[in-house]
Amino acid sequence: MAALRVATGGGHWFSALALGVTLLKCLLIPTYHSTDFEVHRNWLAITHSLPLSQWYYEATSEWTLDYPPFFAWFEYVLSHVAKLFDREMLNVRNLNYSSSRTVLFQRLSVICADGLFIYAVHECCKCIDGKKASKELTEKPKFILSVLLLWNFGLIVVDHIHFQYNGFLLGLMLLSIARLFQKRDLEGAILFAVLLHFKHIFLYVAPAYGIYLLRSYCFTANKPDGSVRWNSFSLARAASLGLIVFIVSAVSLGPFLALNQLPQVFSRLFPFKRGLCHAYWAPNFWALYNAVDKLLSLIGLQLKLLDPNKIPKASMTSGLVQQFEHTVLPTVTPLATFICTLLAILPSVFCLWFKPQGPKGFLRCLILCALSAFMFGWHVHEKAILLAILPMSLLSVGKAGDASIFLILSTTGHYSLFPLLFTAPELPIKILLMLLFTVYSISSLKMLFRNEKPLFNWMEKVYLLGLGPLEICCELIFPLTSWQPRYPFTPLLLTSVYCAVGIAYAWFRLHVSVLTNPAARRTKKQ
């Protein structure tokens, strides 16, 4: 506790929040864990038992190493602690090994790695602008933000029940964001470059970093209207950013370049043969696209407009990770998803360059990049919604409009994670934690912006309240119906499609707020 107080600058309430959530994580150690638990156990075994030259070739388990090299080295370091708990977990051939000591070690490793996340949250709280407000008025948003981040429902259930290391990775991203807010641009760039070599999914937000650093760091002066002075471009600063990317990439990929294994590494990092959607559809545009295609195919069969023998055998509702063809609508290719994602992020990137608003403008662009990639990317995992929800927490305590978008996005995005925890003992846990987080989020943000317009209109209220009947239908009613044996994936489909509507709505509102921001228009007119 004393060490935590030092790290947080003596903030007693912050220490209490951090300690409280850490104790909760310890209580969740015995809960269900997914196949991701075996994924990371296998990676511990690979990096500990095999030479570097075999890390990205080993295929004894189906859960092959498919994260960038820094994460592989992270597993390598952890493996040297793991052997003190149970050496058998480090045997590559011990598939699906989960002794009590193995479970204890892997759970504790996630909890300990979250120390970086706790520090990053503390640094993010420093970025809340308090120049024009009293200490009391700035402490309240900081407290709310700390709860929204440290006690984030999605992060707790995905990392500490389902099992992953998102807290550690998102901690790196939040710390990088905090450094940019603190005008420590080079530190922020270094942290993000390192993050990319821990998990390549953060390429989604790389355009926001690239444009912001180019404009705010490489150009040393701006015109009165906010546009850049082209003669103020600093070649030295641009070179320093390029050098950072080169050095980090060389440290990460250099050993595999020396082994002539880069093609093999990249083939593991970008496996395009997994299909458009994950087994459980992420609640994005393609979930809606798939649902429309499925509906049209059913109508076509009923009206005898389609030949049953010509319908593709690979079903998108089979619950398997595979490639499939759509029945009525055009089949989507990786190139099509890339073009859609690129078109979706262009408006926010454009605004970041031509309508600069400092670090807050960068943060909006980052969130939109993450959301756009989630909405239109290839084989998106439902857990990727956390890349947008956590950064959006920082904006939620600043403006009522942002708070409204955050509440819709977080409530819908968090509920979409429910199917990840499908065992009976976890049902009351996920419902209770979700309710506690959601009720606190809504009540605290309503209180923070009580002098402004209501955070929700009547349609938004009806939509969010609809999550209750949806849960009752999926968990209680549907399993008792005669449809369950024939259509077992119906609850997943309903959850995905319903949540996709809310996330798409939040994405649209955030785009509108960026394109119509009054501050941006004033900057342009000055």
Buried (B, 14 or more C-beta within 10 A) or exposed (E): EEEBEEBBEEBEEBBEBBEEBBEEBEEBBEBBBBEBBBBBBBBBBBBBBBEBEBBBBBEBBEBBBBBBBBBBBBBBEBBEEBBEBBEEBBEBEBBEBBEEBBBBBBBBBBBEBBBBBBBBBBBBBEBBEEEEEEEEEBBBBBBBBBBBBBBBBBBBBBBBBBBBBBBBBBBBBBBBBBBBBBEBBBBBBBBBBBBBBBBBBBEBBBBBBBBBBBBBBBBEEBEEEBBBEEEEBEEEBBEBBEEBBEEBBEBBBEBBEEBEBBEBBBEBBEEEEEBBBBBBBBBBBBBBBBBBBBEBBEEBBEEEEBEEEEBEEEBBBEEEBBBBEBBBEEEBEBEBBBEBBBEBBEBBBBBBBBBBBEBBBBBBBBBBBBBBBBBBBBBBBBBBBBBBBBBBBBBBBBBBBBBBBBBBBBBBBBBBBBBBBBEEEBBEBBBEBBEEBBEBBBEBBBEBBEEEEEBBEEEBEEBBEEBEEBBEBBBEEBEEEEEEEEEBBBBBBBBBBBBBBBBBBBBEBBBEBBBEBEEBEEBEEE
